[in-house]
Structure formats: C-alpha cells, structure tokens
C-alpha cells in the first residue's frame, strides 16, 4: 500500500527574550517526470525567507525526508503554527 503524501506543515519558533521569530514550512509535490519534490521554506516571520527544493525518485523517500526534517525541527523548539501538536 503506497504511503499517502503528508499535508503541508507550517512550524513556528518564537522566543521573545532572544528576539527570535522564525518559521519553517515543508510540503511535497509531484514533478512532471514522475518524481516527488520536497519543498522547504524558512526564515524570519514576515519575510519571504529562503526556499530549497529536493527531488526524490520515489514518494516514499520524500515522505521519509519530510518526517526526518519535521522531527529535527520539533526537537529544536518549533511548534505547529496553528497551535496543533501534530
């Protein structure tokens, strides 16, 4: 059974004492050549920030990278932008 594509994820990390207001977004998207791209966008809240696109041969690899990045960001203190835990 193929893995379902994850929903786009929007995380925030706000620490007023350190003047830190950051965001991190992750999403997956199919390419025209049957591959899957993992799109990452990050920066200071209120800016366009930076974008990185990684292309994977299979959807499973992209979903695995998505999960790995999500866990790393949550360990660093990022939380869902909408207040949800998942």
Protein Blocks (a to p, Z undefined) as FASTA:
>chain_A
ZZddddddddddddfknopacdddddddddfkopacdddddddehiabjadddddfbfkl
mmmmmmmmmmmmmmnopacfklpaZZ
